[in-house]
Amino acid sequence: MNMERFPRITLDPDVMGGKACIRGLRVTVATVLGLLASGRSADEILAAYPYIESEDIDQSQAYAAWRLEEREVALTV
């Protein structure tokens, strides 16, 4: 996994069970995406989570798009 592209996204088994988080905080990428999907604006998210930044929201979306592009293909012999 090329996480160098996403320096604001961290994966740590000791934080939120290893889910993708924002800068090691206890805010997951899924939380941010869920809020956006439910119609919350970036400004509303930033007000609810004052310790994250707009770049974190942007990178969460980019990370999610990248993960959707990635797929596993079973090799057949």
N, CA, C, O and CB atoms as a CASP TS submission, in Angstrom:
PFRMAT TS
TARGET T0000
AUTHOR 0000-0000-0000
METHOD Language model
MODEL 1
PARENT N/A
ATOM      1  N   MET     1       0.842  -1.169   0.000  1.00  0.00           N
ATOM      2  CA  MET     1       0.000   0.000   0.000  1.00  0.00           C
ATOM      3  C   MET     1       0.891   1.237   0.000  1.00  0.00           C
ATOM      4  O   MET     1       1.776   1.366   0.846  1.00  0.00           O
ATOM      5  CB  MET     1      -0.960  -0.005   1.214  1.00  0.00           C
ATOM      6  N   ASN     2       0.668   2.121  -0.918  1.00  0.00           N
ATOM      7  CA  ASN     2       1.493   3.323  -1.059  1.00  0.00           C
ATOM      8  C   ASN     2       0.887   4.472  -0.263  1.00  0.00           C
ATOM      9  O   ASN     2       0.184   5.317  -0.815  1.00  0.00           O
ATOM     10  CB  ASN     2       1.638   3.718  -2.546  1.00  0.00           C
ATOM     11  N   MET     3       1.163   4.495   1.030  1.00  0.00           N
ATOM     12  CA  MET     3       0.595   5.524   1.896  1.00  0.00           C
ATOM     13  C   MET     3       1.360   6.842   1.809  1.00  0.00           C
ATOM     14  O   MET     3       0.929   7.841   2.385  1.00  0.00           O
ATOM     15  CB  MET     3       0.575   5.040   3.330  1.00  0.00           C
ATOM     16  N   GLU     4       2.478   6.861   1.104  1.00  0.00           N
ATOM     17  CA  GLU     4       3.223   8.102   0.947  1.00  0.00           C
ATOM     18  C   GLU     4       2.378   9.161   0.249  1.00  0.00           C
ATOM     19  O   GLU     4       2.605  10.358   0.427  1.00  0.00           O
ATOM     20  CB  GLU     4       4.511   7.854   0.165  1.00  0.00           C
ATOM     21  N   ARG     5       1.415   8.727  -0.536  1.00  0.00           N
ATOM     22  CA  ARG     5       0.523   9.656  -1.236  1.00  0.00           C
ATOM     23  C   ARG     5      -0.452  10.330  -0.284  1.00  0.00           C
ATOM     24  O   ARG     5      -1.054  11.348  -0.627  1.00  0.00           O
ATOM     25  CB  ARG     5      -0.247   8.925  -2.327  1.00  0.00           C
ATOM     26  N   PHE     6      -0.611   9.771   0.906  1.00  0.00           N
ATOM     27  CA  PHE     6      -1.615  10.248   1.858  1.00  0.00           C
ATOM     28  C   PHE     6      -0.991  10.474   3.238  1.00  0.00           C
ATOM     29  O   PHE     6      -1.286   9.730   4.173  1.00  0.00           O
ATOM     30  CB  PHE     6      -2.781   9.243   1.957  1.00  0.00           C
ATOM     31  N   PRO     7      -0.145  11.476   3.374  1.00  0.00           N
ATOM     32  CA  PRO     7       0.554  11.670   4.648  1.00  0.00           C
ATOM     33  C   PRO     7      -0.377  12.019   5.816  1.00  0.00           C
ATOM     34  O   PRO     7       0.020  11.871   6.972  1.00  0.00           O
ATOM     35  CB  PRO     7       1.580  12.757   4.493  1.00  0.00           C
ATOM     36  N   ARG     8      -1.584  12.471   5.547  1.00  0.00           N
ATOM     37  CA  ARG     8      -2.518  12.816   6.614  1.00  0.00           C
ATOM     38  C   ARG     8      -3.353  11.616   7.061  1.00  0.00           C
ATOM     39  O   ARG     8      -4.085  11.705   8.047  1.00  0.00           O
ATOM     40  CB  ARG     8      -3.435  13.938   6.157  1.00  0.00           C
ATOM     41  N   ILE     9      -3.251  10.510   6.354  1.00  0.00           N
ATOM     42  CA  ILE     9      -4.014   9.309   6.693  1.00  0.00           C
ATOM     43  C   ILE     9      -3.070   8.308   7.348  1.00  0.00           C
ATOM     44  O   ILE     9      -2.021   7.972   6.799  1.00  0.00           O
ATOM     45  CB  ILE     9      -4.697   8.690   5.425  1.00  0.00           C
ATOM     46  N   THR    10      -3.459   7.841   8.526  1.00  0.00           N
ATOM     47  CA  THR    10      -2.614   6.905   9.263  1.00  0.00           C
ATOM     48  C   THR    10      -3.357   5.604   9.534  1.00  0.00           C
ATOM     49  O   THR    10      -4.575   5.582   9.708  1.00  0.00           O
ATOM     50  CB  THR    10      -2.143   7.529  10.581  1.00  0.00           C
ATOM     51  N   LEU    11      -2.589   4.528   9.565  1.00  0.00           N
ATOM     52  CA  LEU    11      -3.106   3.201   9.891  1.00  0.00           C
ATOM     53  C   LEU    11      -2.270   2.667  11.042  1.00  0.00           C
ATOM     54  O   LEU    11      -1.094   2.344  10.872  1.00  0.00           O
ATOM     55  CB  LEU    11      -3.065   2.230   8.647  1.00  0.00           C
ATOM     56  N   ASP    12      -2.878   2.579  12.200  1.00  0.00           N
ATOM     57  CA  ASP    12      -2.179   2.145  13.404  1.00  0.00           C
ATOM     58  C   ASP    12      -3.076   1.163  14.137  1.00  0.00           C
ATOM     59  O   ASP    12      -4.186   1.520  14.531  1.00  0.00           O
ATOM     60  CB  ASP    12      -1.801   3.358  14.318  1.00  0.00           C
ATOM     61  N   PRO    13      -2.616  -0.072  14.328  1.00  0.00           N
ATOM     62  CA  PRO    13      -3.463  -1.057  15.001  1.00  0.00           C
ATOM     63  C   PRO    13      -3.886  -0.636  16.409  1.00  0.00           C
ATOM     64  O   PRO    13      -4.873  -1.151  16.934  1.00  0.00           O
ATOM     65  CB  PRO    13      -2.744  -2.373  15.072  1.00  0.00           C
ATOM     66  N   ASP    14      -3.158   0.286  17.023  1.00  0.00           N
ATOM     67  CA  ASP    14      -3.497   0.747  18.368  1.00  0.00           C
ATOM     68  C   ASP    14      -4.475   1.913  18.391  1.00  0.00           C
ATOM     69  O   ASP    14      -4.899   2.347  19.463  1.00  0.00           O
ATOM     70  CB  ASP    14      -2.253   1.141  19.086  1.00  0.00           C
ATOM     71  N   VAL    15      -4.837   2.423  17.216  1.00  0.00           N
ATOM     72  CA  VAL    15      -5.775   3.551  17.131  1.00  0.00           C
ATOM     73  C   VAL    15      -6.973   3.122  16.291  1.00  0.00           C
ATOM     74  O   VAL    15      -6.842   2.824  15.104  1.00  0.00           O
ATOM     75  CB  VAL    15      -5.087   4.822  16.515  1.00  0.00           C
ATOM     76  N   MET    16      -8.124   3.098  16.916  1.00  0.00           N
ATOM     77  CA  MET    16      -9.381   2.754  16.241  1.00  0.00           C
ATOM     78  C   MET    16      -9.309   1.402  15.526  1.00  0.00           C
ATOM     79  O   MET    16      -9.891   1.218  14.456  1.00  0.00           O
ATOM     80  CB  MET    16      -9.744   3.842  15.239  1.00  0.00           C
ATOM     81  N   GLY    17      -8.594   0.474  16.130  1.00  0.00           N
ATOM     82  CA  GLY    17      -8.524  -0.877  15.585  1.00  0.00           C
ATOM     83  C   GLY    17      -7.834  -0.982  14.237  1.00  0.00           C
ATOM     84  O   GLY    17      -8.066  -1.934  13.493  1.00  0.00           O
ATOM     85  N   GLY    18      -6.991  -0.017  13.919  1.00  0.00           N
ATOM     86  CA  GLY    18      -6.244  -0.069  12.663  1.00  0.00           C
ATOM     87  C   GLY    18      -6.975   0.533  11.481  1.00  0.00           C
ATOM     88  O   GLY    18      -6.482   0.472  10.355  1.00  0.00           O
ATOM     89  N   LYS    19      -8.145   1.116  11.716  1.00  0.00           N
ATOM     90  CA  LYS    19      -8.871   1.765  10.617  1.00  0.00           C
ATOM     91  C   LYS    19      -8.113   3.006  10.170  1.00  0.00           C
ATOM     92  O   LYS    19      -7.338   3.584  10.932  1.00  0.00           O
ATOM     93  CB  LYS    19     -10.320   2.138  11.046  1.00  0.00           C
ATOM     94  N   ALA    20      -8.345   3.404   8.935  1.00  0.00           N
ATOM     95  CA  ALA    20      -7.717   4.613   8.407  1.00  0.00           C
ATOM     96  C   ALA    20      -8.215   5.818   9.198  1.00  0.00           C
ATOM     97  O   ALA    20      -9.416   6.077   9.271  1.00  0.00           O
ATOM     98  CB  ALA    20      -8.020   4.784   6.888  1.00  0.00           C
ATOM     99  N   CYS    21      -7.269   6.551   9.791  1.00  0.00           N
ATOM    100  CA  CYS    21      -7.592   7.707  10.631  1.00  0.00           C
ATOM    101  C   CYS    21      -6.917   8.957  10.087  1.00  0.00           C
ATOM    102  O   CYS    21      -6.027   8.901   9.238  1.00  0.00           O
ATOM    103  CB  CYS    21      -7.163   7.460  12.092  1.00  0.00           C
ATOM    104  N   ILE    22      -7.371  10.066  10.604  1.00  0.00           N
ATOM    105  CA  ILE    22      -6.787  11.356  10.243  1.00  0.00           C
ATOM    106  C   ILE    22      -5.664  11.677  11.215  1.00  0.00           C
ATOM    107  O   ILE    22      -5.903  11.884  12.405  1.00  0.00           O
ATOM    108  CB  ILE    22      -7.861  12.483  10.246  1.00  0.00           C
ATOM    109  N   ARG    23      -4.449  11.717  10.710  1.00  0.00           N
ATOM    110  CA  ARG    23      -3.249  12.118  11.455  1.00  0.00           C
ATOM    111  C   ARG    23      -3.134  11.471  12.832  1.00  0.00           C
ATOM    112  O   ARG    23      -2.717  12.122  13.790  1.00  0.00           O
ATOM    113  CB  ARG    23      -3.232  13.607  11.612  1.00  0.00           C
ATOM    114  N   GLY    24      -3.499  10.201  12.935  1.00  0.00           N
ATOM    115  CA  GLY    24      -3.357   9.482  14.194  1.00  0.00           C
ATOM    116  C   GLY    24      -4.418   9.827  15.225  1.00  0.00           C
ATOM    117  O   GLY    24      -4.396   9.309  16.342  1.00  0.00           O
ATOM    118  N   LEU    25      -5.345  10.698  14.857  1.00  0.00           N
ATOM    119  CA  LEU    25      -6.433  11.065  15.760  1.00  0.00           C
ATOM    120  C   LEU    25      -7.484   9.962  15.758  1.00  0.00           C
ATOM    121  O   LEU    25      -7.442   9.055  14.927  1.00  0.00           O
ATOM    122  CB  LEU    25      -7.063  12.425  15.350  1.00  0.00           C
ATOM    123  N   ARG    26      -8.402  10.044  16.669  1.00  0.00           N
ATOM    124  CA  ARG    26      -9.466   9.050  16.754  1.00  0.00           C
ATOM    125  C   ARG    26     -10.666   9.474  15.898  1.00  0.00           C
ATOM    126  O   ARG    26     -11.820   9.334  16.301  1.00  0.00           O
ATOM    127  CB  ARG    26      -9.898   8.846  18.224  1.00  0.00           C
ATOM    128  N   VAL    27     -10.362   9.985  14.727  1.00  0.00           N
ATOM    129  CA  VAL    27     -11.376  10.342  13.729  1.00  0.00           C
ATOM    130  C   VAL    27     -11.042   9.533  12.478  1.00  0.00           C
ATOM    131  O   VAL    27      -9.982   9.712  11.876  1.00  0.00           O
ATOM    132  CB  VAL    27     -11.402  11.917  13.431  1.00  0.00           C
ATOM    133  N   THR    28     -11.946   8.652  12.098  1.00  0.00           N
ATOM    134  CA  THR    28     -11.662   7.795  10.950  1.00  0.00           C
ATOM    135  C   THR    28     -12.052   8.479   9.639  1.00  0.00           C
ATOM    136  O   THR    28     -12.881   9.388   9.596  1.00  0.00           O
ATOM    137  CB  THR    28     -12.404   6.459  11.088  1.00  0.00           C
ATOM    138  N   VAL    29     -11.424   8.004   8.593  1.00  0.00           N
ATOM    139  CA  VAL    29     -11.782   8.446   7.246  1.00  0.00           C
ATOM    140  C   VAL    29     -13.257   8.129   7.003  1.00  0.00           C
ATOM    141  O   VAL    29     -13.974   8.934   6.408  1.00  0.00           O
ATOM    142  CB  VAL    29     -10.877   7.761   6.167  1.00  0.00           C
ATOM    143  N   ALA    30     -13.707   6.971   7.457  1.00  0.00           N
ATOM    144  CA  ALA    30     -15.101   6.576   7.271  1.00  0.00           C
ATOM    145  C   ALA    30     -16.059   7.548   7.954  1.00  0.00           C
ATOM    146  O   ALA    30     -17.138   7.820   7.427  1.00  0.00           O
ATOM    147  CB  ALA    30     -15.323   5.167   7.806  1.00  0.00           C
ATOM    148  N   THR    31     -15.687   8.069   9.106  1.00  0.00           N
ATOM    149  CA  THR    31     -16.532   9.049   9.795  1.00  0.00           C
ATOM    150  C   THR    31     -16.690  10.299   8.944  1.00  0.00           C
ATOM    151  O   THR    31     -17.797  10.804   8.760  1.00  0.00           O
ATOM    152  CB  THR    31     -15.939   9.412  11.172  1.00  0.00           C
ATOM    153  N   VAL    32     -15.584  10.783   8.436  1.00  0.00           N
ATOM    154  CA  VAL    32     -15.615  11.997   7.598  1.00  0.00           C
ATOM    155  C   VAL    32     -16.443  11.742   6.341  1.00  0.00           C
ATOM    156  O   VAL    32     -17.274  12.569   5.966  1.00  0.00           O
ATOM    157  CB  VAL    32     -14.172  12.443   7.212  1.00  0.00           C
ATOM    158  N   LEU    33     -16.218  10.609   5.694  1.00  0.00           N
ATOM    159  CA  LEU    33     -16.967  10.301   4.477  1.00  0.00           C
ATOM    160  C   LEU    33     -18.451  10.132   4.762  1.00  0.00           C
ATOM    161  O   LEU    33     -19.294  10.563   3.975  1.00  0.00           O
ATOM    162  CB  LEU    33     -16.419   9.041   3.823  1.00  0.00           C
ATOM    163  N   GLY    34     -18.768   9.503   5.888  1.00  0.00           N
ATOM    164  CA  GLY    34     -20.165   9.332   6.264  1.00  0.00           C
ATOM    165  C   GLY    34     -20.859  10.669   6.490  1.00  0.00           C
ATOM    166  O   GLY    34     -22.009  10.855   6.091  1.00  0.00           O
ATOM    167  N   LEU    35     -20.163  11.589   7.127  1.00  0.00           N
ATOM    168  CA  LEU    35     -20.730  12.919   7.347  1.00  0.00           C
ATOM    169  C   LEU    35     -20.956  13.645   6.020  1.00  0.00           C
ATOM    170  O   LEU    35     -21.996  14.272   5.821  1.00  0.00           O
ATOM    171  CB  LEU    35     -19.809  13.749   8.254  1.00  0.00           C
ATOM    172  N   LEU    36     -19.991  13.558   5.126  1.00  0.00           N
ATOM    173  CA  LEU    36     -20.152  14.172   3.808  1.00  0.00           C
ATOM    174  C   LEU    36     -21.312  13.536   3.049  1.00  0.00           C
ATOM    175  O   LEU    36     -22.110  14.234   2.423  1.00  0.00           O
ATOM    176  CB  LEU    36     -18.856  14.045   2.994  1.00  0.00           C
ATOM    177  N   ALA    37     -21.401  12.213   3.107  1.00  0.00           N
ATOM    178  CA  ALA    37     -22.464  11.495   2.398  1.00  0.00           C
ATOM    179  C   ALA    37     -23.847  11.831   2.945  1.00  0.00           C
ATOM    180  O   ALA    37     -24.840  11.788   2.218  1.00  0.00           O
ATOM    181  CB  ALA    37     -22.231   9.994   2.485  1.00  0.00           C
ATOM    182  N   SER    38     -23.901  12.163   4.226  1.00  0.00           N
ATOM    183  CA  SER    38     -25.199  12.494   4.816  1.00  0.00           C
ATOM    184  C   SER    38     -25.580  13.962   4.609  1.00  0.00           C
ATOM    185  O   SER    38     -26.612  14.422   5.100  1.00  0.00           O
ATOM    186  CB  SER    38     -25.185  12.177   6.300  1.00  0.00           C
ATOM    187  N   GLY    39     -24.741  14.682   3.883  1.00  0.00           N
ATOM    188  CA  GLY    39     -25.077  16.049   3.519  1.00  0.00           C
ATOM    189  C   GLY    39     -24.409  17.131   4.343  1.00  0.00           C
ATOM    190  O   GLY    39     -24.677  18.315   4.145  1.00  0.00           O
ATOM    191  N   ARG    40     -23.541  16.741   5.264  1.00  0.00           N
ATOM    192  CA  ARG    40     -22.830  17.743   6.057  1.00  0.00           C
ATOM    193  C   ARG    40     -21.783  18.430   5.176  1.00  0.00           C
ATOM    194  O   ARG    40     -21.146  17.793   4.338  1.00  0.00           O
ATOM    195  CB  ARG    40     -22.160  17.091   7.311  1.00  0.00           C
ATOM    196  N   SER    41     -21.621  19.717   5.376  1.00  0.00           N
ATOM    197  CA  SER    41     -20.608  20.452   4.623  1.00  0.00           C
ATOM    198  C   SER    41     -19.259  20.324   5.317  1.00  0.00           C
ATOM    199  O   SER    41     -19.178  19.928   6.480  1.00  0.00           O
ATOM    200  CB  SER    41     -21.003  21.941   4.474  1.00  0.00           C
ATOM    201  N   ALA    42     -18.215  20.660   4.593  1.00  0.00           N
ATOM    202  CA  ALA    42     -16.876  20.638   5.186  1.00  0.00           C
ATOM    203  C   ALA    42     -16.815  21.589   6.379  1.00  0.00           C
ATOM    204  O   ALA    42     -16.184  21.275   7.388  1.00  0.00           O
ATOM    205  CB  ALA    42     -15.805  21.019   4.136  1.00  0.00           C
ATOM    206  N   ASP    43     -17.460  22.738   6.272  1.00  0.00           N
ATOM    207  CA  ASP    43     -17.458  23.691   7.387  1.00  0.00           C
ATOM    208  C   ASP    43     -18.147  23.111   8.617  1.00  0.00           C
ATOM    209  O   ASP    43     -17.693  23.337   9.739  1.00  0.00           O
ATOM    210  CB  ASP    43     -18.144  24.995   6.974  1.00  0.00           C
ATOM    211  N   GLU    44     -19.224  22.373   8.428  1.00  0.00           N
ATOM    212  CA  GLU    44     -19.913  21.747   9.558  1.00  0.00           C
ATOM    213  C   GLU    44     -19.035  20.688  10.218  1.00  0.00           C
ATOM    214  O   GLU    44     -19.001  20.565  11.442  1.00  0.00           O
ATOM    215  CB  GLU    44     -21.236  21.120   9.098  1.00  0.00           C
ATOM    216  N   ILE    45     -18.331  19.931   9.391  1.00  0.00           N
ATOM    217  CA  ILE    45     -17.430  18.891   9.924  1.00  0.00           C
ATOM    218  C   ILE    45     -16.295  19.535  10.711  1.00  0.00           C
ATOM    219  O   ILE    45     -15.945  19.074  11.797  1.00  0.00           O
ATOM    220  CB  ILE    45     -16.856  18.014   8.776  1.00  0.00           C
ATOM    221  N   LEU    46     -15.727  20.593  10.164  1.00  0.00           N
ATOM    222  CA  LEU    46     -14.635  21.288  10.850  1.00  0.00           C
ATOM    223  C   LEU    46     -15.105  21.901  12.166  1.00  0.00           C
ATOM    224  O   LEU    46     -14.342  21.962  13.130  1.00  0.00           O
ATOM    225  CB  LEU    46     -14.048  22.376   9.947  1.00  0.00           C
ATOM    226  N   ALA    47     -16.346  22.353  12.211  1.00  0.00           N
ATOM    227  CA  ALA    47     -16.885  22.911  13.456  1.00  0.00           C
ATOM    228  C   ALA    47     -17.102  21.802  14.489  1.00  0.00           C
ATOM    229  O   ALA    47     -16.878  22.010  15.681  1.00  0.00           O
ATOM    230  CB  ALA    47     -18.214  23.661  13.185  1.00  0.00           C
ATOM    231  N   ALA    48     -17.534  20.637  14.034  1.00  0.00           N
ATOM    232  CA  ALA    48     -17.777  19.510  14.947  1.00  0.00           C
ATOM    233  C   ALA    48     -16.476  18.880  15.430  1.00  0.00           C
ATOM    234  O   ALA    48     -16.410  18.360  16.544  1.00  0.00           O
ATOM    235  CB  ALA    48     -18.637  18.448  14.261  1.00  0.00           C
ATOM    236  N   TYR    49     -15.440  18.926  14.594  1.00  0.00           N
ATOM    237  CA  TYR    49     -14.133  18.345  14.905  1.00  0.00           C
ATOM    238  C   TYR    49     -13.075  19.425  14.716  1.00  0.00           C
ATOM    239  O   TYR    49     -12.368  19.413  13.708  1.00  0.00           O
ATOM    240  CB  TYR    49     -13.832  17.094  14.004  1.00  0.00           C
ATOM    241  N   PRO    50     -12.948  20.355  15.656  1.00  0.00           N
ATOM    242  CA  PRO    50     -12.054  21.500  15.457  1.00  0.00           C
ATOM    243  C   PRO    50     -10.573  21.144  15.360  1.00  0.00           C
ATOM    244  O   PRO    50      -9.764  21.993  14.989  1.00  0.00           O
ATOM    245  CB  PRO    50     -12.241  22.463  16.570  1.00  0.00           C
ATOM    246  N   TYR    51     -10.207  19.919  15.683  1.00  0.00           N
ATOM    247  CA  TYR    51      -8.803  19.511  15.627  1.00  0.00           C
ATOM    248  C   TYR    51      -8.426  18.919  14.270  1.00  0.00           C
ATOM    249  O   TYR    51      -7.277  18.522  14.076  1.00  0.00           O
ATOM    250  CB  TYR    51      -8.513  18.500  16.724  1.00  0.00           C
ATOM    251  N   ILE    52      -9.377  18.851  13.318  1.00  0.00           N
ATOM    252  CA  ILE    52      -9.005  18.457  11.959  1.00  0.00           C
ATOM    253  C   ILE    52      -9.024  19.698  11.073  1.00  0.00           C
ATOM    254  O   ILE    52      -9.567  20.738  11.444  1.00  0.00           O
ATOM    255  CB  ILE    52      -9.969  17.355  11.401  1.00  0.00           C
ATOM    256  N   GLU    53      -8.422  19.566   9.899  1.00  0.00           N
ATOM    257  CA  GLU    53      -8.264  20.687   8.974  1.00  0.00           C
ATOM    258  C   GLU    53      -8.904  20.345   7.637  1.00  0.00           C
ATOM    259  O   GLU    53      -9.153  19.175   7.345  1.00  0.00           O
ATOM    260  CB  GLU    53      -6.770  21.042   8.785  1.00  0.00           C
ATOM    261  N   SER    54      -9.166  21.349   6.839  1.00  0.00           N
ATOM    262  CA  SER    54      -9.825  21.115   5.550  1.00  0.00           C
ATOM    263  C   SER    54      -9.016  20.165   4.671  1.00  0.00           C
ATOM    264  O   SER    54      -9.589  19.389   3.906  1.00  0.00           O
ATOM    265  CB  SER    54     -10.042  22.440   4.817  1.00  0.00           C
ATOM    266  N   GLU    55      -7.690  20.221   4.777  1.00  0.00           N
ATOM    267  CA  GLU    55      -6.848  19.304   4.004  1.00  0.00           C
ATOM    268  C   GLU    55      -7.094  17.853   4.418  1.00  0.00           C
ATOM    269  O   GLU    55      -6.959  16.942   3.601  1.00  0.00           O
ATOM    270  CB  GLU    55      -5.361  19.660   4.184  1.00  0.00           C
ATOM    271  N   ASP    56      -7.453  17.640   5.674  1.00  0.00           N
ATOM    272  CA  ASP    56      -7.765  16.287   6.139  1.00  0.00           C
ATOM    273  C   ASP    56      -9.012  15.754   5.440  1.00  0.00           C
ATOM    274  O   ASP    56      -9.066  14.580   5.071  1.00  0.00           O
ATOM    275  CB  ASP    56      -7.964  16.273   7.667  1.00  0.00           C
ATOM    276  N   ILE    57      -9.996  16.600   5.262  1.00  0.00           N
ATOM    277  CA  ILE    57     -11.224  16.196   4.576  1.00  0.00           C
ATOM    278  C   ILE    57     -10.924  15.884   3.119  1.00  0.00           C
ATOM    279  O   ILE    57     -11.376  14.870   2.587  1.00  0.00           O
ATOM    280  CB  ILE    57     -12.302  17.299   4.681  1.00  0.00           C
ATOM    281  N   ASP    58     -10.161  16.756   2.479  1.00  0.00           N
ATOM    282  CA  ASP    58      -9.788  16.529   1.076  1.00  0.00           C
ATOM    283  C   ASP    58      -9.023  15.218   0.922  1.00  0.00           C
ATOM    284  O   ASP    58      -9.291  14.436   0.010  1.00  0.00           O
ATOM    285  CB  ASP    58      -8.938  17.699   0.546  1.00  0.00           C
ATOM    286  N   GLN    59      -8.073  14.987   1.819  1.00  0.00           N
ATOM    287  CA  GLN    59      -7.266  13.785   1.699  1.00  0.00           C
ATOM    288  C   GLN    59      -8.070  12.528   2.030  1.00  0.00           C
ATOM    289  O   GLN    59      -7.787  11.458   1.491  1.00  0.00           O
ATOM    290  CB  GLN    59      -6.053  13.882   2.606  1.00  0.00           C
ATOM    291  N   SER    60      -9.055  12.641   2.899  1.00  0.00           N
ATOM    292  CA  SER    60      -9.935  11.503   3.191  1.00  0.00           C
ATOM    293  C   SER    60     -10.683  11.073   1.937  1.00  0.00           C
ATOM    294  O   SER    60     -10.817   9.882   1.656  1.00  0.00           O
ATOM    295  CB  SER    60     -10.933  11.858   4.310  1.00  0.00           C
ATOM    296  N   GLN    61     -11.166  12.054   1.194  1.00  0.00           N
ATOM    297  CA  GLN    61     -11.874  11.739  -0.045  1.00  0.00           C
ATOM    298  C   GLN    61     -10.932  11.138  -1.083  1.00  0.00           C
ATOM    299  O   GLN    61     -11.291  10.184  -1.774  1.00  0.00           O
ATOM    300  CB  GLN    61     -12.542  12.993  -0.608  1.00  0.00           C
ATOM    301  N   ALA    62      -9.744  11.688  -1.190  1.00  0.00           N
ATOM    302  CA  ALA    62      -8.769  11.159  -2.149  1.00  0.00           C
ATOM    303  C   ALA    62      -8.359   9.735  -1.778  1.00  0.00           C
ATOM    304  O   ALA    62      -8.220   8.875  -2.648  1.00  0.00           O
ATOM    305  CB  ALA    62      -7.528  12.068  -2.211  1.00  0.00           C
ATOM    306  N   TYR    63      -8.168   9.495  -0.485  1.00  0.00           N
ATOM    307  CA  TYR    63      -7.793   8.154  -0.014  1.00  0.00           C
ATOM    308  C   TYR    63      -8.896   7.151  -0.331  1.00  0.00           C
ATOM    309  O   TYR    63      -8.618   6.048  -0.800  1.00  0.00           O
ATOM    310  CB  TYR    63      -7.505   8.169   1.506  1.00  0.00           C
ATOM    311  N   ALA    64     -10.142   7.530  -0.076  1.00  0.00           N
ATOM    312  CA  ALA    64     -11.262   6.631  -0.344  1.00  0.00           C
ATOM    313  C   ALA    64     -11.352   6.310  -1.840  1.00  0.00           C
ATOM    314  O   ALA    64     -11.582   5.161  -2.218  1.00  0.00           O
ATOM    315  CB  ALA    64     -12.583   7.257   0.150  1.00  0.00           C
ATOM    316  N   ALA    65     -11.174   7.310  -2.673  1.00  0.00           N
ATOM    317  CA  ALA    65     -11.207   7.078  -4.118  1.00  0.00           C
ATOM    318  C   ALA    65     -10.079   6.139  -4.540  1.00  0.00           C
ATOM    319  O   ALA    65     -10.278   5.254  -5.372  1.00  0.00           O
ATOM    320  CB  ALA    65     -11.102   8.412  -4.882  1.00  0.00           C
ATOM    321  N   TRP    66      -8.915   6.334  -3.970  1.00  0.00           N
ATOM    322  CA  TRP    66      -7.772   5.467  -4.286  1.00  0.00           C
ATOM    323  C   TRP    66      -8.050   4.032  -3.858  1.00  0.00           C
ATOM    324  O   TRP    66      -7.749   3.096  -4.599  1.00  0.00           O
ATOM    325  CB  TRP    66      -6.493   5.985  -3.600  1.00  0.00           C
ATOM    326  N   ARG    67      -8.624   3.849  -2.664  1.00  0.00           N
ATOM    327  CA  ARG    67      -8.927   2.500  -2.166  1.00  0.00           C
ATOM    328  C   ARG    67      -9.962   1.805  -3.056  1.00  0.00           C
ATOM    329  O   ARG    67      -9.905   0.589  -3.238  1.00  0.00           O
ATOM    330  CB  ARG    67      -9.440   2.566  -0.711  1.00  0.00           C
ATOM    331  N   LEU    68     -10.890   2.560  -3.599  1.00  0.00           N
ATOM    332  CA  LEU    68     -11.881   1.959  -4.488  1.00  0.00           C
ATOM    333  C   LEU    68     -11.264   1.523  -5.812  1.00  0.00           C
ATOM    334  O   LEU    68     -11.740   0.578  -6.440  1.00  0.00           O
ATOM    335  CB  LEU    68     -13.015   2.938  -4.745  1.00  0.00           C
ATOM    336  N   GLU    69     -10.225   2.197  -6.228  1.00  0.00           N
ATOM    337  CA  GLU    69      -9.524   1.817  -7.453  1.00  0.00           C
ATOM    338  C   GLU    69      -8.754   0.523  -7.273  1.00  0.00           C
ATOM    339  O   GLU    69      -8.626  -0.274  -8.202  1.00  0.00           O
ATOM    340  CB  GLU    69      -8.579   2.924  -7.888  1.00  0.00           C
ATOM    341  N   GLU    70      -8.243   0.324  -6.068  1.00  0.00           N
ATOM    342  CA  GLU    70      -7.433  -0.849  -5.783  1.00  0.00           C
ATOM    343  C   GLU    70      -8.320  -2.090  -5.749  1.00  0.00           C
ATOM    344  O   GLU    70      -9.408  -2.063  -5.175  1.00  0.00           O
ATOM    345  CB  GLU    70      -6.676  -0.681  -4.447  1.00  0.00           C
ATOM    346  N   ARG    71      -7.866  -3.156  -6.352  1.00  0.00           N
ATOM    347  CA  ARG    71      -8.625  -4.399  -6.300  1.00  0.00           C
ATOM    348  C   ARG    71      -7.682  -5.579  -6.300  1.00  0.00           C
ATOM    349  O   ARG    71      -6.552  -5.508  -6.784  1.00  0.00           O
ATOM    350  CB  ARG    71      -9.602  -4.495  -7.477  1.00  0.00           C
ATOM    351  N   GLU    72      -8.171  -6.642  -5.755  1.00  0.00           N
ATOM    352  CA  GLU    72      -7.376  -7.853  -5.716  1.00  0.00           C
ATOM    353  C   GLU    72      -7.884  -8.813  -6.780  1.00  0.00           C
ATOM    354  O   GLU    72      -9.091  -8.981  -6.957  1.00  0.00           O
ATOM    355  CB  GLU    72      -7.422  -8.504  -4.316  1.00  0.00           C
ATOM    356  N   VAL    73      -6.969  -9.426  -7.472  1.00  0.00           N
ATOM    357  CA  VAL    73      -7.313 -10.375  -8.508  1.00  0.00           C
ATOM    358  C   VAL    73      -6.683 -11.701  -8.141  1.00  0.00           C
ATOM    359  O   VAL    73      -5.470 -11.792  -7.949  1.00  0.00           O
ATOM    360  CB  VAL    73      -6.846  -9.890  -9.910  1.00  0.00           C
ATOM    361  N   ALA    74      -7.502 -12.720  -8.045  1.00  0.00           N
ATOM    362  CA  ALA    74      -6.985 -14.050  -7.712  1.00  0.00           C
ATOM    363  C   ALA    74      -6.229 -14.607  -8.910  1.00  0.00           C
ATOM    364  O   ALA    74      -6.691 -14.557 -10.050  1.00  0.00           O
ATOM    365  CB  ALA    74      -8.138 -15.011  -7.293  1.00  0.00           C
ATOM    366  N   LEU    75      -5.065 -15.133  -8.611  1.00  0.00           N
ATOM    367  CA  LEU    75      -4.265 -15.760  -9.663  1.00  0.00           C
ATOM    368  C   LEU    75      -4.703 -17.206  -9.834  1.00  0.00           C
ATOM    369  O   LEU    75      -4.875 -17.931  -8.854  1.00  0.00           O
ATOM    370  CB  LEU    75      -2.750 -15.682  -9.332  1.00  0.00           C
ATOM    371  N   THR    76      -4.879 -17.613 -11.055  1.00  0.00           N
ATOM    372  CA  THR    76      -5.242 -19.001 -11.306  1.00  0.00           C
ATOM    373  C   THR    76      -4.051 -19.704 -11.919  1.00  0.00           C
ATOM    374  O   THR    76      -3.307 -19.140 -12.721  1.00  0.00           O
ATOM    375  CB  THR    76      -6.486 -19.105 -12.230  1.00  0.00           C
ATOM    376  N   VAL    77      -3.896 -20.929 -11.525  1.00  0.00           N
ATOM    377  CA  VAL    77      -2.756 -21.697 -12.011  1.00  0.00           C
ATOM    378  C   VAL    77      -3.227 -22.748 -12.981  1.00  0.00           C
ATOM    379  O   VAL    77      -2.416 -23.508 -13.509  1.00  0.00           O
ATOM    380  CB  VAL    77      -1.990 -22.342 -10.854  1.00  0.00           C
TER
END
